[in-house]
C-alpha cells in the first residue's frame, strides 16, 4: 500500500525536477511542469501526515484537545480550497451550516474533511457533482460525502483498517487515517453504496452542549496551500 501511495508523487517530482534542470522549456511548459511538481509535493506531504496519524494511532498517541468546533465552517473552507484546485468539479454543501460538535479537535476534523473530500474528487470522473450533506441531530452531527465513484467494499464497512478492509480497494492510506482520527474523537464512520450508483463516505461526531462555540481557525494546519 505504501509503495503504491508513494510511487506517483515521487516519480512526478523527480521527473519534473530533472526536466526543469536539463531542458530549455517554453514558458508555458515550464510553468505547467512546475505546477505538477508543486501539486505532487503537496500530495507527498499529505501522505507523510497520514502515516504519522497511523503511527500515533498504533501507539495510542492521538489525543484530541476536547474543544467545541463549528464543523460547518470547516467544511465550507475545505470546499472553497478544493474548488480553486479543481475548478471543473462542482461541490455542493447541503444541510445544516451551523453544525457544531463538542469534545473534539479542530485540526483533526480538518484532516478528516480534507481526506474524504480529496477522495471524492479523485473518484468522481464523470462530471457529476459531489455532495456533502450535514445533518444536525439531537445527539450527533452526521457528515456524508456523496460521489459517483465505484463502491470499494461491502455496504456499512468502517473506515478503520482493523475491520479488514483491503487497502488496495480504494483511497487506502488517507481513508485509513481519517478512520483513526474519527475513532480518537469518539465518533464512528462508514462507507456504503448510494442509491443509483456511487459511494457514500460518512462520519458522525457528538454534538456540542448548549453554549458558545469557539471561533474556528481559518483553513487547515495539516496541509500547505
Secondary structure by P-SEA (a helix, b strand, c coil): ccccccaaaaaaaaaaaaaaacccccaaaaaaaaaaaaaaaaaaaaaaaaaaaaaaaaaccccccccccaaaaaaaaaaaaaaaacccbbbbbccccccccccccaaaaaaaaaaaaaaaaaaccccbbbbbbbbbcccbbbbbbbccccccccccccccccccccccccccaaaaaaaaaaaaacccccccccccbbbbbbbbbbbbccccccccccccccccc
